[in-house]
């Protein structure tokens, strides 16, 4: 496998990848505590997920994001935090440091190595991370996907985990074929895979998932150092 950090990931095709992951990550603690939840019939399992995430006010997780395409492979990693009110912050550590932040009004992308801050409104931004903010409001999985299947044979995983495939409505328009999700016994999402129409693949793996962590209000504000080039993309 070729590992290249120069591959650019199109923002449009990333949007649903992020959307699917965050909605499915919003599984509350009481569902995780139920040993029988993972053994429920699939339809009941999906209903539990849909009914239960409202109690989550914020989520923090470490992530590794991998994009595989005919052009090679790009791997990035860091920590992501989401909070009610459309707020989110991605702190990338590898292969280069950068910060992506949204406070529900504007989107900021800070590139310290380039001494640059890109600013745009949430409404106008096409960045692939923006759709996550929509998932802290009420959303029905069945409005996004028309079919769910158990898929234990989709890829190798611990025998105690549960793997599910979800097929999107209007797949020809959204640009991807299906989403694969892996749940561990605690009902945490440990892996999410998106297969696009051109057979390129976006993979997320997660660890150190914390529901309702304590968050500082300053986390969702960013003041760049003096001399930073600020690029305003609002129209």
TORFIRO-189314 format. One line per 10 residues: number of its first residue (from 1); for each residue x, y, z of N, C-alpha, C. Coordinates in Angstrom, 2 decimals, padded with zeros to 5 digits. Layout:
<rs>
NUM) X,Y,Z,X,Y,Z,X,Y,Z; ...
</rs>
This chain:
<rs>
1) 000.85,-001.19,000.00,000.00,000.00,000.00,000.88,001.23,000.00; 000.55,002.17,-000.83,001.28,003.42,-000.90,000.71,004.38,000.12; 001.56,004.96,000.95,001.10,005.94,001.91,001.58,007.31,001.48; 000.67,008.16,001.13,001.02,009.48,000.65,000.20,010.52,001.37; 000.85,011.56,001.86,000.15,012.63,002.54,-000.18,013.78,001.61; 000.03,013.59,000.30,-000.27,014.63,-000.66,-001.63,014.43,-001.33; -002.26,013.31,-001.06,-003.56,013.04,-001.66,-004.59,014.00,-001.07; -005.36,014.63,-001.91,-006.40,015.54,-001.46,-007.75,014.82,-001.48; -008.49,014.99,-000.41,-009.78,014.34,-000.27,-010.86,015.36,-000.58; -011.69,015.04,-001.58,-012.74,015.97,-001.99,-013.74,016.20,-000.88
11) -014.08,017.45,-000.55,-014.99,017.75,000.53,-016.39,017.22,000.31; -016.86,017.19,-000.92,-018.21,016.73,-001.17,-018.40,015.27,-000.79; -017.49,014.41,-001.19,-017.66,012.99,-000.92,-017.42,012.65,000.54; -016.74,013.52,001.26,-016.50,013.25,002.67,-017.70,013.58,003.54; -018.62,014.37,003.05,-019.68,014.89,003.90,-020.50,013.78,004.55; -020.96,012.82,003.76,-021.81,011.78,004.32,-021.00,010.84,005.19; -019.73,010.68,004.90,-018.86,009.86,005.75,-018.90,010.37,007.17; -018.71,011.66,007.34,-018.72,012.25,008.66,-020.12,012.18,009.28; -021.13,012.44,008.47,-022.50,012.40,008.94,-022.84,011.04,009.54; -022.56,010.00,008.83,-022.89,008.66,009.29,-022.16,008.32,010.57
21) -020.87,008.67,010.63,-020.10,008.30,011.81,-020.63,008.95,013.06; -020.84,010.26,013.04,-021.18,010.93,014.28,-022.55,010.54,014.78; -023.51,010.35,013.91,-024.82,009.93,014.36,-024.73,008.59,015.06; -023.95,007.68,014.52,-023.86,006.35,015.09,-022.98,006.30,016.32; -022.17,007.32,016.50,-021.36,007.39,017.71,-022.17,007.86,018.89; -023.30,008.52,018.64,-024.09,009.09,019.70,-024.97,008.04,020.36; -024.36,007.04,020.94,-025.08,005.99,021.66,-024.85,006.22,023.14; -025.89,006.43,023.93,-025.74,006.84,025.31,-025.27,005.72,026.21; -024.87,006.11,027.42,-024.28,005.16,028.35,-025.25,004.06,028.76; -026.54,004.38,028.92,-027.45,003.34,029.38,-027.61,002.24,028.35
31) -027.50,002.55,027.07,-027.56,001.52,026.05,-026.30,000.68,026.09; -025.16,001.33,026.30,-023.90,000.61,026.38,-023.89,-000.34,027.55; -024.61,000.01,028.62,-024.58,-000.81,029.82,-025.45,-002.05,029.69; -026.27,-002.12,028.67,-027.17,-003.25,028.51,-026.48,-004.39,027.76; -026.22,-005.54,028.44,-025.50,-006.62,027.78,-026.28,-007.26,026.65; -027.61,-007.07,026.61,-028.42,-007.73,025.60,-028.62,-006.87,024.35; -028.20,-005.60,024.41,-028.48,-004.69,023.30,-027.88,-005.18,021.99; -026.65,-005.66,022.03,-025.97,-006.09,020.81,-026.61,-007.34,020.21; -027.40,-008.05,021.01,-028.04,-009.28,020.53,-029.49,-009.07,020.11; -029.93,-007.84,020.14,-031.29,-007.56,019.72,-031.45,-007.83,018.23
41) -032.67,-008.13,017.78,-032.92,-008.14,016.34,-032.48,-006.80,015.76; -032.00,-006.83,014.55,-031.37,-005.65,013.97,-032.29,-004.43,013.98; -033.55,-004.62,013.61,-034.46,-003.49,013.55,-034.63,-002.84,014.93; -034.72,-003.66,015.97,-034.83,-003.13,017.32,-033.55,-002.43,017.74; -032.44,-002.98,017.33,-031.14,-002.38,017.65,-031.05,-000.97,017.05; -031.43,-000.82,015.80,-031.39,000.48,015.14,-032.34,001.46,015.84; -033.51,000.98,016.22,-034.47,001.83,016.92,-033.91,002.32,018.24; -033.23,001.44,018.97,-032.60,001.83,020.24,-031.60,002.96,020.03; -030.80,002.82,019.00,-029.82,003.86,018.70,-030.52,005.19,018.43; -031.54,005.16,017.60,-032.25,006.38,017.22,-032.90,007.06,018.41
51) -033.46,006.27,019.32,-034.22,006.83,020.43,-033.33,007.33,021.56; -032.08,006.93,021.55,-031.27,007.06,022.75,-030.23,008.17,022.76; -029.84,008.69,021.63,-028.69,009.58,021.62,-028.98,010.99,022.13; -030.27,011.33,022.37,-030.59,012.69,022.79,-029.92,013.07,024.10; -029.60,012.10,024.94,-028.98,012.40,026.23,-027.52,012.79,026.14; -026.92,012.66,024.98,-025.50,012.99,024.82,-025.36,014.47,024.52; -024.64,015.17,025.38,-024.40,016.60,025.19,-023.08,016.88,024.47; -022.13,015.97,024.62,-020.82,016.16,023.99,-020.12,014.82,023.89; -019.17,014.73,022.97,-018.38,013.53,022.76,-016.94,013.92,022.45; -016.01,013.17,023.05,-014.60,013.33,022.71,-014.06,011.96,022.31
61) -013.21,011.91,021.28,-012.62,010.64,020.83,-011.31,010.90,020.11; -010.40,009.94,020.22,-009.22,009.93,019.35,-009.63,009.25,018.05; -009.10,009.72,016.93,-009.48,009.14,015.65,-008.26,008.93,014.77; -008.37,007.92,013.91,-007.46,007.74,012.79,-008.33,007.69,011.54; -008.00,008.51,010.58,-008.79,008.64,009.35,-007.91,008.22,008.17; -008.39,007.25,007.39,-007.62,006.73,006.26,-008.45,006.82,005.00; -007.84,007.33,003.95,-008.51,007.42,002.65,-007.71,006.62,001.65; -008.33,005.58,001.09,-007.70,004.72,000.09,-008.35,004.96,-001.26; -007.53,005.21,-002.26,-008.03,005.41,-003.62,-007.00,004.89,-004.60; -007.32,004.98,-005.88,-006.38,004.53,-006.90,-005.09,005.32,-006.86
71) -005.15,006.54,-006.33,-003.97,007.39,-006.26,-003.06,007.12,-005.09; -003.49,006.28,-004.16,-002.66,005.97,-003.01,-003.45,005.97,-001.73; -002.79,006.35,-000.65,-003.35,006.22,000.68,-002.95,007.42,001.52; -003.91,008.00,002.22,-003.61,009.11,003.12,-004.13,008.77,004.52; -003.27,008.95,005.52,-003.63,008.65,006.90,-003.44,009.90,007.75; -004.46,010.25,008.53,-004.39,011.37,009.46,-004.94,010.93,010.80; -004.51,011.58,011.87,-004.98,011.19,013.19,-004.99,012.39,014.13; -005.79,012.27,015.18,-005.87,013.34,016.15,-007.00,013.10,017.13; -007.57,014.19,017.64,-008.66,014.14,018.60,-009.80,015.03,018.12; -011.03,014.55,018.29,-012.19,015.33,017.87,-013.14,015.50,019.05
81) -013.75,016.67,019.14,-014.74,016.98,020.17,-015.97,017.59,019.51; -017.15,017.10,019.91,-018.41,017.65,019.44,-019.23,018.08,020.65; -020.03,019.13,020.49,-020.90,019.58,021.57,-022.20,020.11,020.98; -023.25,020.06,021.79,-024.54,020.59,021.35,-024.38,022.04,020.89; -025.26,022.44,020.01,-025.19,023.79,019.48,-024.35,023.88,018.23; -024.06,022.73,017.60,-023.32,022.74,016.36,-021.85,023.04,016.50; -021.28,022.84,017.72,-019.87,023.13,017.94,-019.03,021.87,017.77; -017.86,022.04,017.19,-016.94,020.91,017.05,-015.53,021.42,016.87; -014.58,020.55,017.24,-013.17,020.89,017.10,-012.38,019.63,016.77; -011.62,019.69,015.67,-010.72,018.61,015.26,-009.29,019.09,015.47
91) -008.56,018.41,016.32,-007.13,018.69,016.50,-006.33,017.58,015.84; -005.75,017.87,014.70,-004.93,016.89,013.98,-003.50,016.94,014.51; -002.95,015.77,014.77,-001.57,015.67,015.24,-000.64,015.13,014.18; -001.13,014.20,013.38,-000.32,013.55,012.35,-001.08,013.52,011.03; -000.39,013.66,009.90,001.05,013.87,009.70,001.48,015.30,009.92; 000.51,016.22,010.01,000.83,017.62,010.28,-000.20,018.18,011.23; 000.20,019.11,012.04,-000.71,019.72,013.00,-001.61,020.72,012.29; -002.89,020.66,012.63,-003.85,021.65,012.15,-005.07,021.59,013.05; -005.84,022.64,013.04,-007.05,022.72,013.86,-008.22,023.11,012.97; -009.28,022.33,013.06,-010.52,022.67,012.37,-011.57,022.91,013.43
101) -012.24,024.06,013.37,-013.17,024.44,014.43,-014.43,025.05,013.84; -015.56,024.70,014.43,-016.84,025.32,014.06,-017.60,025.68,015.32; -018.09,026.91,015.39,-018.86,027.36,016.55,-020.32,027.61,016.19; -020.78,027.00,015.11,-022.15,027.08,014.61,-022.40,028.33,013.78; -021.44,029.25,013.75,-021.58,030.44,012.92,-020.55,030.47,011.81; -019.31,030.16,012.18,-018.25,030.18,011.19,-017.36,028.95,011.33; -016.64,028.67,010.28,-015.73,027.54,010.22,-014.31,028.08,010.10; -013.42,027.58,010.94,-012.03,028.02,010.95,-011.12,026.83,010.70; -010.16,026.99,009.82,-009.13,025.99,009.59,-007.78,026.67,009.78; -007.09,026.28,010.85,-005.80,026.89,011.18,-004.67,025.94,010.82
111) -003.76,026.43,009.99,-002.61,025.66,009.53,-001.35,026.31,010.08; -000.87,025.90,011.25,000.27,026.58,011.87,001.54,026.52,011.04; 001.78,025.42,010.34,003.00,025.31,009.53,003.01,026.31,008.39; 001.82,026.71,007.95,001.71,027.70,006.87,001.41,029.10,007.39; 001.27,029.20,008.73,000.95,030.49,009.35,-000.30,031.09,008.72; -001.35,030.25,008.60,-002.53,030.65,007.84,-003.81,030.21,008.55; -004.81,031.08,008.52,-006.13,030.79,009.06,-007.17,031.05,007.99; -007.92,030.00,007.62,-009.01,030.12,006.65,-010.33,030.23,007.40; -011.13,031.22,007.03,-012.40,031.46,007.72,-013.53,031.51,006.70; -014.63,030.81,007.00,-015.82,030.85,006.16,-017.04,030.64,007.03
121) -018.21,030.98,006.52,-019.44,030.75,007.27,-019.81,029.28,007.19; -020.51,028.81,008.21,-020.95,027.42,008.22,-021.83,027.14,007.01; -022.70,028.07,006.67,-023.64,027.87,005.57,-022.93,027.71,004.24; -021.84,028.47,004.06,-021.16,028.46,002.77,-020.08,027.40,002.67; -019.62,026.90,003.81,-018.51,025.97,003.78,-018.92,024.63,003.19; -018.04,024.06,002.36,-018.24,022.73,001.79,-017.28,021.72,002.41; -016.63,022.10,003.51,-015.68,021.19,004.13,-016.39,019.93,004.59; -015.72,018.79,004.45,-016.35,017.52,004.75,-016.72,017.36,006.21; -016.12,018.15,007.12,-016.42,018.02,008.54,-017.68,018.74,008.96; -018.15,019.69,008.15,-019.28,020.53,008.54,-020.55,019.74,008.82
131) -020.94,018.72,008.05,-022.19,018.01,008.33,-022.30,017.41,009.72; -021.17,017.23,010.42,-021.25,016.70,011.78,-022.12,017.57,012.68; -022.09,018.86,012.47,-022.81,019.77,013.35,-024.31,019.53,013.31; -024.81,019.01,012.19,-026.24,018.77,012.05,-026.70,017.60,012.89; -025.78,016.78,013.33,-026.15,015.53,013.97,-026.39,015.66,015.46; -026.24,016.84,016.00,-026.58,017.05,017.39,-028.03,017.50,017.52; -028.74,017.54,016.42,-030.18,017.76,016.44,-030.86,016.43,016.13; -032.15,016.39,016.24,-032.87,015.14,016.03,-032.73,014.68,014.58; -032.38,013.43,014.42,-032.20,012.89,013.07,-032.57,011.42,013.09; -033.25,010.97,012.08,-033.73,009.61,011.99,-032.83,008.83,011.04
141) -032.20,007.78,011.56,-031.34,006.96,010.71,-032.08,006.47,009.48; -033.35,006.16,009.64,-034.11,005.61,008.52,-034.44,006.67,007.47; -034.19,007.92,007.79,-034.33,008.96,006.77,-033.09,009.05,005.89; -031.98,008.50,006.38,-030.73,008.51,005.63,-030.52,007.20,004.88; -030.80,006.09,005.57,-030.56,004.76,005.01,-031.88,004.02,004.82; -031.96,003.27,003.73,-033.20,002.54,003.47,-033.11,001.07,003.88; -031.88,000.57,004.12,-031.74,-000.84,004.47,-030.52,-001.03,005.37; -030.67,-001.93,006.36,-029.59,-002.29,007.26,-029.42,-003.80,007.23; -028.18,-004.26,007.31,-027.90,-005.69,007.34,-026.79,-005.98,008.34; -026.90,-007.12,009.02,-025.76,-007.61,009.79,-024.71,-008.09,008.81
151) -023.44,-007.86,009.15,-022.36,-008.14,008.19,-021.10,-008.60,008.91; -021.23,-009.66,009.69,-020.08,-010.14,010.45,-018.93,-010.59,009.56; -019.21,-010.94,008.32,-018.16,-011.43,007.42,-017.57,-010.34,006.53; -017.94,-009.09,006.78,-017.48,-008.00,005.93,-015.96,-007.80,006.04; -015.44,-007.91,007.25,-013.99,-007.82,007.46,-013.67,-008.48,008.80; -012.40,-008.71,009.05,-011.98,-009.33,010.30,-012.22,-008.39,011.47; -012.73,-008.96,012.56,-012.99,-008.16,013.75,-013.10,-009.10,014.94; -012.99,-008.60,016.16,-013.16,-009.45,017.33,-014.52,-010.13,017.30; -014.60,-011.38,017.69,-015.86,-012.13,017.57,-017.00,-011.54,018.39; -016.68,-010.78,019.42,-017.74,-010.20,020.25,-018.31,-008.91,019.67
161) -017.69,-008.37,018.63,-018.19,-007.13,018.02,-019.34,-007.41,017.06; -020.11,-006.39,016.77,-021.21,-006.49,015.82,-020.95,-005.54,014.66; -021.08,-006.05,013.44,-020.83,-005.27,012.24,-022.13,-005.13,011.45; -022.42,-003.91,011.03,-023.66,-003.61,010.31,-023.35,-002.83,009.04; -024.06,-003.14,007.97,-023.99,-002.35,006.74,-025.28,-001.53,006.61; -025.13,-000.27,006.23,-026.28,000.60,005.97,-026.20,001.12,004.55; -027.32,001.03,003.83,-027.38,001.45,002.43,-028.15,002.77,002.33; -027.57,003.78,001.68,-028.20,005.10,001.65,-029.35,005.19,000.66; -030.31,006.03,000.99,-031.32,006.39,000.01,-030.67,007.27,-001.05; -031.15,007.18,-002.25,-030.61,008.01,-003.35,-029.10,007.87,-003.47
171) -028.65,006.62,-003.44,-027.21,006.37,-003.49,-026.53,006.94,-004.71; -027.25,007.00,-005.82,-026.65,007.54,-007.04,-026.40,009.04,-006.92; -027.11,009.71,-006.03,-026.94,011.15,-005.85,-025.94,011.48,-004.76; -025.88,010.68,-003.70,-024.99,011.00,-002.59,-023.56,010.58,-002.86; -023.35,009.67,-003.83,-021.99,009.36,-004.24,-021.30,008.24,-003.50; -022.02,007.50,-002.66,-021.39,006.36,-002.01,-022.34,005.17,-002.00; -021.77,003.98,-001.90,-022.55,002.75,-002.00,-023.15,002.32,-000.67; -022.31,002.29,000.35,-022.78,001.85,001.66,-021.79,002.25,002.74; -022.26,002.10,003.98,-021.46,002.39,005.16,-021.40,001.12,006.01; -020.21,000.80,006.50,-020.03,-000.36,007.37,-019.64,000.13,008.76
181) -020.33,-000.36,009.79,-020.07,000.08,011.16,-019.76,-001.10,012.06; -018.76,-000.94,012.90,-018.40,-001.99,013.86,-018.62,-001.47,015.28; -019.45,-002.20,016.04,-019.72,-001.88,017.44,-019.02,-002.88,018.34; -018.38,-002.42,019.41,-017.80,-003.34,020.37,-018.85,-003.70,021.43; -018.55,-004.60,022.38,-019.56,-005.01,023.36,-020.10,-003.87,024.21; -019.33,-002.80,024.35,-019.79,-001.64,025.11,-020.64,-000.70,024.26; -020.89,-001.09,023.04,-021.70,-000.31,022.11,-021.01,000.95,021.63; -019.69,001.00,021.74,-018.93,002.10,021.15,-018.65,001.76,019.69; -018.71,002.78,018.84,-018.30,002.61,017.45,-016.78,002.57,017.41; -016.23,001.47,016.96,-014.78,001.34,016.87,-014.26,001.51,015.45
191) -015.14,001.31,014.49,-014.70,001.44,013.10,-015.90,001.80,012.24; -015.65,002.67,011.27,-016.65,003.03,010.28,-015.97,003.11,008.93; -016.56,002.46,007.93,-015.99,002.40,006.59,-017.03,002.87,005.59; -016.64,003.80,004.73,-017.53,004.31,003.68,-016.97,003.90,002.34; -017.76,003.20,001.54,-017.35,002.78,000.20,-018.04,003.68,-000.81; -017.24,004.42,-001.58,-017.77,005.38,-002.54,-018.08,004.72,-003.87; -018.76,005.47,-004.72,-019.21,004.94,-006.01,-018.05,004.53,-006.91; -016.89,005.16,-006.74,-015.73,004.81,-007.56,-014.83,003.79,-006.87; -015.35,003.18,-005.78,-014.66,002.14,-005.01,-013.51,002.67,-004.17; -013.35,003.97,-004.07,-012.43,004.50,-003.07,-013.09,004.33,-001.70
201) -012.27,004.33,-000.65,-012.77,003.97,000.68,-012.25,004.96,001.73; -013.15,005.42,002.59,-012.78,006.24,003.73,-013.00,005.41,005.00; -011.98,005.34,005.84,-012.06,004.54,007.06,-011.81,005.42,008.27; -012.60,005.23,009.30,-012.36,005.86,010.59,-012.23,004.77,011.65; -011.24,004.88,012.50,-011.18,004.04,013.70,-011.10,004.96,014.90; -011.70,004.52,016.03,-011.85,005.40,017.18,-011.40,004.70,018.46; -010.89,005.49,019.38,-010.48,004.99,020.69,-010.68,006.10,021.72; -010.63,005.71,022.98,-010.76,006.67,024.09,-012.01,007.54,023.93; -013.11,006.89,023.59,-014.37,007.61,023.41,-014.96,007.97,024.76; -015.27,009.24,024.94,-015.85,009.73,026.19,-017.13,010.48,025.89
211) -018.20,010.08,026.54,-019.46,010.79,026.40,-019.59,011.84,027.49; -020.11,012.98,027.13,-020.35,014.07,028.06,-019.11,014.45,028.88; -017.97,014.66,028.23,-016.78,015.12,028.96,-016.95,016.58,029.38; -016.16,016.98,030.36,-016.14,018.39,030.73,-015.41,019.17,029.64; -016.02,020.25,029.19,-015.44,021.04,028.12,-015.32,022.49,028.53; -014.21,023.09,028.18,-014.02,024.52,028.41,-014.68,025.31,027.29; -015.32,026.42,027.63,-015.96,027.26,026.61,-014.95,027.77,025.60; -013.71,027.95,026.04,-012.67,028.47,025.15,-012.25,027.47,024.09; -012.65,026.21,024.27,-012.27,025.18,023.31,-012.79,025.49,021.91; -013.90,026.19,021.84,-014.53,026.44,020.54,-014.27,027.87,020.06
221) -013.19,028.45,020.55,-012.73,029.75,020.08,-011.26,029.62,019.71; -010.85,030.35,018.71,-009.47,030.26,018.25,-008.94,031.65,017.92; -007.87,032.03,018.60,-007.20,033.30,018.31,-005.81,032.98,017.80; -005.54,033.20,016.52,-004.24,032.87,015.96,-003.17,033.83,016.46; -001.92,033.42,016.43,-000.84,034.31,016.86,-000.68,035.50,015.92; -000.10,036.59,016.43,000.12,037.77,015.57,000.90,037.41,014.32; 000.53,038.03,013.22,001.23,037.78,011.96,000.63,036.67,011.12; -000.40,036.01,011.65,-001.05,034.94,010.89,-001.81,035.52,009.69; -001.65,034.90,008.54,-002.40,035.31,007.36,-003.83,034.81,007.49; -004.79,035.72,007.44,-006.20,035.36,007.58,-006.88,035.47,006.22
231) -007.47,034.37,005.78,-008.15,034.32,004.49,-009.65,034.19,004.75; -010.39,035.24,004.43,-011.83,035.24,004.61,-012.50,034.74,003.34; -013.27,033.66,003.47,-013.91,033.06,002.31,-015.40,033.34,002.28; -015.90,034.16,003.23,-017.31,034.52,003.19,-017.59,035.37,001.97; -018.79,035.18,001.44,-019.20,035.97,000.28,-020.22,037.03,000.70
</rs>
